[in-house]
């Protein structure tokens, strides 16, 4: 999942992006629990990679928000 963050635009807000990534992480954790019960190491690793991607997405969104805020403050 990739998003471009804009303030006041039609694209998703930081809050919406954050919530979506957290939902993705929650689903992946539940899937890991099921795979772990079945002793499916490859499946667990796939879910861990998706969690890692979601966490990176949150960090990227946070960075974009901080840069947008800094740019808007420097213009004032």
Buried (B, 14 or more C-beta within 10 A) or exposed (E): EEBEBEEEEEEBBBEEBBEBBEEBBEBBEEBBEEBEEEEBEEBBEBBBEBBEBBBEBBEBBBEBBEEBEEEEEEEE
